Amino acid sequence: MTTPAYPPPPVETADRVPDDQPFVLRLDLRKRILPPAAILLFILCLVGAATFAEGGTGGPVFVLFVVLTVVAGVQVYREASGPVLAVNAAGVWIRRRRNRRQAVFLPWAAIERVYVARRGFERLFHVRPRDPRAALGLTSALFQGGVLTASLTFGDRPAPAVLAAIEQFSAGQVRID
Protein backbone atom coordinates (compact mmCIF):
# COMPACT_ATOMS: atom_id res chain seq x y z
CA MET A 1 0.00 0.00 0.00
CA THR A 2 1.51 3.33 -0.99
CA THR A 3 1.09 6.42 1.12
CA PRO A 4 -0.71 9.31 -0.59
CA ALA A 5 1.19 12.56 -1.14
CA TYR A 6 -1.47 14.72 0.52
CA PRO A 7 -1.21 15.55 4.23
CA PRO A 8 -2.85 13.22 6.76
CA PRO A 9 -6.39 14.08 7.87
CA PRO A 10 -6.62 15.94 11.17
CA VAL A 11 -7.65 13.89 14.19
CA GLU A 12 -8.89 14.94 17.58
CA THR A 13 -6.36 14.26 20.34
CA ALA A 14 -6.40 14.51 24.11
CA ASP A 15 -4.05 13.84 27.00
CA ARG A 16 -6.04 10.75 27.95
CA VAL A 17 -9.01 8.67 26.90
CA PRO A 18 -12.20 10.27 28.34
CA ASP A 19 -13.84 8.44 31.25
CA ASP A 20 -17.37 9.63 30.47
CA GLN A 21 -18.00 7.50 27.37
CA PRO A 22 -20.71 4.79 27.21
CA PHE A 23 -18.16 1.95 26.95
CA VAL A 24 -14.71 2.20 28.57
CA LEU A 25 -11.90 -0.39 28.73
CA ARG A 26 -9.34 -0.01 31.52
CA LEU A 27 -6.36 -2.10 32.49
CA ASP A 28 -6.89 -4.38 35.48
CA LEU A 29 -3.94 -3.67 37.76
CA ARG A 30 -4.00 -7.11 39.38
CA LYS A 31 -3.66 -8.82 36.00
CA ARG A 32 -0.96 -6.37 34.95
CA ILE A 33 1.15 -6.49 38.12
CA LEU A 34 1.09 -10.18 39.12
CA PRO A 35 2.99 -11.77 36.17
CA PRO A 36 5.94 -9.31 36.22
CA ALA A 37 6.03 -9.41 40.03
CA ALA A 38 6.22 -13.22 39.99
CA ILE A 39 9.03 -13.16 37.42
CA LEU A 40 10.91 -10.47 39.38
CA LEU A 41 10.55 -12.45 42.61
CA PHE A 42 11.78 -15.65 40.92
CA ILE A 43 14.85 -13.85 39.52
CA LEU A 44 15.51 -12.29 42.92
CA CYS A 45 15.36 -15.72 44.57
CA LEU A 46 17.82 -17.19 42.06
CA VAL A 47 20.27 -14.30 42.37
CA GLY A 48 19.92 -14.23 46.15
CA ALA A 49 20.50 -17.97 46.44
CA ALA A 50 23.60 -17.71 44.24
CA THR A 51 24.90 -14.73 46.23
CA PHE A 52 24.47 -16.28 49.66
CA ALA A 53 25.71 -19.71 48.50
CA GLU A 54 29.10 -18.17 47.72
CA GLY A 55 29.28 -16.44 51.11
CA GLY A 56 28.58 -12.95 49.78
CA THR A 57 26.46 -10.25 51.28
CA GLY A 58 23.01 -9.44 50.02
CA GLY A 59 23.59 -5.68 49.59
CA PRO A 60 24.01 -5.58 45.79
CA VAL A 61 21.12 -8.00 45.33
CA PHE A 62 18.85 -5.79 47.43
CA VAL A 63 19.88 -2.69 45.46
CA LEU A 64 19.19 -4.54 42.19
CA PHE A 65 15.78 -5.60 43.50
CA VAL A 66 14.88 -2.04 44.52
CA VAL A 67 15.96 -0.60 41.15
CA LEU A 68 14.04 -3.23 39.16
CA THR A 69 10.96 -2.77 41.33
CA VAL A 70 10.98 1.01 40.90
CA VAL A 71 11.43 0.74 37.11
CA ALA A 72 8.64 -1.84 36.86
CA GLY A 73 6.38 0.24 39.12
CA VAL A 74 6.85 3.38 37.04
CA GLN A 75 6.12 1.43 33.84
CA VAL A 76 2.94 -0.11 35.25
CA TYR A 77 1.78 3.27 36.60
CA ARG A 78 2.30 4.97 33.23
CA GLU A 79 0.57 2.13 31.43
CA ALA A 80 -2.39 1.71 33.76
CA SER A 81 -3.29 5.31 34.46
CA GLY A 82 -6.64 5.99 32.86
CA PRO A 83 -8.67 4.09 30.28
CA VAL A 84 -7.06 2.59 27.17
CA LEU A 85 -10.18 2.49 24.98
CA ALA A 86 -13.57 4.21 24.90
CA VAL A 87 -16.40 3.74 22.43
CA ASN A 88 -19.38 5.93 21.63
CA ALA A 89 -21.82 6.39 18.73
CA ALA A 90 -19.45 8.79 16.95
CA GLY A 91 -16.30 6.64 17.05
CA VAL A 92 -13.43 5.27 19.14
CA TRP A 93 -11.03 6.90 21.60
CA ILE A 94 -7.82 4.88 21.92
CA ARG A 95 -4.35 5.45 23.30
CA ARG A 96 -1.64 6.05 20.73
CA ARG A 97 0.96 4.06 22.58
CA ARG A 98 0.95 1.79 25.57
CA ASN A 99 2.90 3.87 28.06
CA ARG A 100 2.20 7.34 26.76
CA ARG A 101 -0.71 9.40 27.99
CA GLN A 102 -1.97 10.58 24.64
CA ALA A 103 -5.27 9.52 23.12
CA VAL A 104 -6.70 9.90 19.65
CA PHE A 105 -10.32 9.93 18.50
CA LEU A 106 -11.19 8.15 15.27
CA PRO A 107 -14.71 8.54 13.88
CA TRP A 108 -16.27 5.39 12.45
CA ALA A 109 -15.78 6.65 8.89
CA ALA A 110 -12.01 6.89 9.47
CA ILE A 111 -11.68 3.26 10.63
CA GLU A 112 -11.00 0.55 8.07
CA ARG A 113 -11.49 -2.40 10.42
CA VAL A 114 -11.18 -3.62 13.99
CA TYR A 115 -10.01 -7.05 15.08
CA VAL A 116 -8.52 -9.06 17.92
CA ALA A 117 -5.10 -10.66 17.46
CA ARG A 118 -2.43 -12.20 19.62
CA ARG A 119 1.10 -10.82 20.00
CA GLY A 120 3.12 -13.26 22.09
CA PHE A 121 0.94 -14.20 25.05
CA GLU A 122 -1.05 -10.97 24.94
CA ARG A 123 -4.42 -10.55 23.20
CA LEU A 124 -4.71 -7.12 21.63
CA PHE A 125 -7.64 -5.18 20.23
CA HIS A 126 -6.52 -3.57 16.95
CA VAL A 127 -8.00 -0.49 15.27
CA ARG A 128 -6.77 0.00 11.71
CA PRO A 129 -7.43 3.54 10.40
CA ARG A 130 -8.20 4.02 6.70
CA ASP A 131 -5.21 6.38 6.52
CA PRO A 132 -2.52 5.13 8.94
CA ARG A 133 -0.91 8.57 9.05
CA ALA A 134 -4.02 10.00 10.71
CA ALA A 135 -3.37 8.61 14.15
CA LEU A 136 0.23 7.56 14.45
CA GLY A 137 3.62 9.10 14.80
CA LEU A 138 6.58 7.80 12.82
CA THR A 139 7.77 5.40 15.52
CA SER A 140 4.35 3.80 15.99
CA ALA A 141 3.80 3.50 12.26
CA LEU A 142 7.12 1.70 11.84
CA PHE A 143 6.76 -0.71 14.75
CA GLN A 144 3.00 -1.31 14.74
CA GLY A 145 2.27 -1.06 11.03
CA GLY A 146 -0.26 1.78 11.24
CA VAL A 147 -2.49 0.06 13.81
CA LEU A 148 -3.62 1.32 17.22
CA THR A 149 -3.83 -1.36 19.93
CA ALA A 150 -5.38 -1.87 23.36
CA SER A 151 -4.63 -4.84 25.63
CA LEU A 152 -7.45 -7.32 26.21
CA THR A 153 -5.31 -9.73 28.24
CA PHE A 154 -4.87 -7.16 30.99
CA GLY A 155 -8.17 -5.37 30.39
CA ASP A 156 -11.10 -5.26 32.78
CA ARG A 157 -13.54 -6.53 30.12
CA PRO A 158 -13.41 -9.69 27.98
CA ALA A 159 -12.85 -9.57 24.21
CA PRO A 160 -16.46 -10.55 23.33
CA ALA A 161 -17.79 -7.59 25.37
CA VAL A 162 -15.45 -5.18 23.57
CA LEU A 163 -16.42 -6.51 20.14
CA ALA A 164 -20.12 -6.40 21.08
CA ALA A 165 -19.77 -2.74 22.10
CA ILE A 166 -17.99 -1.95 18.83
CA GLU A 167 -20.74 -3.70 16.88
CA GLN A 168 -23.49 -1.92 18.82
CA PHE A 169 -22.05 1.61 18.63
CA SER A 170 -20.67 1.42 15.07
CA ALA A 171 -24.06 0.30 13.69
CA GLY A 172 -22.37 -1.59 10.85
CA GLN A 173 -20.12 1.28 9.76
CA VAL A 174 -16.89 -0.62 10.41
CA ARG A 175 -15.65 -4.10 9.50
CA ILE A 176 -15.19 -6.38 12.52
CA ASP A 177 -12.98 -9.45 12.10
RAJO-V244078 format. One line per field, one symbol per residue. phi: phi as a letter, one per 30 degrees, with the letter a starting at -180 (. if undefined). burial: b if it has 9 or more other ideal C-beta (glycine too) atoms within 8 Angstrom, else e. A space follows every 10 residues. Layout:
phi = ???
burial = ???
This chain:
phi = .cdddddddd bdbbdadddc ddbbccdddd dddddddddd dddddddddd dddcidcced dddddddddd dddddddddc didcabbbdd lbcbddbdcc dbcbccdedc cdabacbcbi ccdbccbcdd cdddbcdddd dddciibcbb dcdcdcbdee dddddddddd hidbdcc
burial = eeeeeeeeee beebebbbee bebbbbbbee bbbeebbeeb eebbeebbee bbeeeeebeb beebbeebbe ebeebbebbb eebbbbbbee bbbbbbeeee bbbbbbebeb bebbbbeeee ebbbbbbbbe bbbbbbeeeb beebebbbbb bbbbbeeebe ebbebbeebb eeebebe
